[in-house]
Amino acid sequence: MNEETRVIQLYKDMFTAMTEKDATALEAILDPSFAVTHPTTTTQDRKSFIGDITSGKLVFHTAQHKDFNLRVIGNNAWLIARTDTDAQLYGTDRKIWELQLKLSLRCTDGQWRFTDGRILVC
């Protein structure tokens, strides 16, 4: 499996872990330094983001991945992905959210992890 395929699979695994509220899997996928910026410009660290998923503040039901734009240079990668997700986010009604995620990754000891992300609503 080449590095591009590994990164895209990791992205899909992240959404599977979010859907399943699997904190252990998310901790393995998200670097300890991970931070995500939401459309509201609020930024969360890894612990808070995972906590919101496991507590039900962020509920992901399904995800349909539509497009990937990926650049890998050495041990760094940048991914822009479009995903439609059936979700309830912070008390909103359940609906399909058309999201664009801009993510940075780093490969350490052969393992890719997300280090930074920005979520945009399309």
C-alpha positions in Angstrom: 0.0 0.0 0.0 1.5 3.4 -1.0 1.5 6.4 1.3 -1.4 8.1 -0.4 -3.6 5.1 0.0 -2.6 4.8 3.7 -3.5 8.4 4.4 -6.9 8.2 2.7 -7.6 4.9 4.6 -6.7 6.7 7.8 -9.1 9.4 7.0 -11.9 6.9 6.4 -10.9 5.1 9.7 -11.2 8.4 11.5 -14.8 8.7 10.4 -15.5 5.1 11.3 -14.1 5.7 14.8 -16.2 8.9 15.1 -19.3 7.0 14.1 -18.6 4.2 16.6 -17.5 6.7 19.3 -14.3 4.7 19.6 -12.0 6.8 21.7 -9.1 4.3 21.6 -9.1 4.3 17.8 -9.3 8.1 17.7 -6.4 8.4 20.1 -4.3 6.3 17.8 -5.3 8.3 14.7 -5.0 11.8 16.1 -1.6 13.0 17.2 -1.3 14.2 20.9 -0.8 17.7 19.5 -3.9 17.5 17.3 -6.2 20.5 17.2 -9.3 21.1 15.1 -10.9 24.4 14.1 -14.6 24.3 13.6 -16.7 26.5 11.2 -17.5 28.7 14.2 -13.7 29.3 14.5 -13.6 27.5 17.8 -10.5 25.4 18.2 -10.4 22.1 20.2 -7.6 20.0 21.3 -7.6 16.2 20.8 -8.9 15.4 24.3 -11.8 17.8 24.1 -12.7 16.7 20.5 -12.7 13.0 21.4 -14.7 13.8 24.6 -17.4 15.6 22.6 -17.7 12.5 20.4 -17.8 10.0 23.2 -20.3 12.1 25.2 -22.7 12.5 22.4 -22.2 16.3 21.8 -21.0 15.4 18.3 -22.9 12.4 16.9 -21.9 11.0 13.5 -24.3 8.4 12.0 -22.8 7.9 8.5 -20.2 9.4 6.2 -20.0 9.4 2.4 -16.5 10.4 1.2 -16.7 12.3 -2.1 -13.3 13.8 -3.0 -9.7 13.7 -1.9 -6.9 16.1 -2.8 -3.7 14.9 -1.2 -0.1 15.9 -1.2 2.6 13.8 0.5 6.2 15.1 0.9 8.4 12.9 3.0 6.9 12.5 6.5 4.3 15.2 6.0 1.0 15.2 4.2 -1.8 17.6 3.5 -5.3 16.4 2.7 -8.4 18.3 1.6 -11.4 16.0 1.7 -15.1 16.5 1.0 -17.4 14.3 3.0 -21.1 14.3 3.4 -22.0 13.2 6.9 -25.3 12.4 8.6 -24.8 14.0 12.0 -26.1 15.9 14.9 -23.6 18.6 15.9 -23.8 20.3 19.3 -27.6 20.0 19.7 -28.6 20.7 16.1 -31.2 18.6 14.3 -29.9 15.6 12.5 -29.1 16.4 8.9 -26.6 15.8 6.1 -23.7 18.1 6.6 -21.6 18.8 3.5 -18.1 19.2 5.0 -14.7 20.0 3.6 -11.8 19.1 5.9 -8.4 20.5 5.6 -6.0 18.2 7.5 -2.2 18.0 8.1 -0.5 14.8 8.9 2.9 13.6 10.1 4.4 10.1 9.8 6.4 9.1 12.8 7.9 5.6 13.2 5.9 4.5 10.1 2.6 5.6 11.5 0.6 8.5 10.0 -1.4 10.7 12.4 -3.5 13.8 12.0 -1.8 16.8 13.6 -4.1 19.7 12.6 -7.5 20.1 11.0 -10.0 22.7 9.9 -13.6 21.9 9.2 -15.6 23.9 6.7 -19.3 23.6 5.8 -19.9 23.7 2.1 
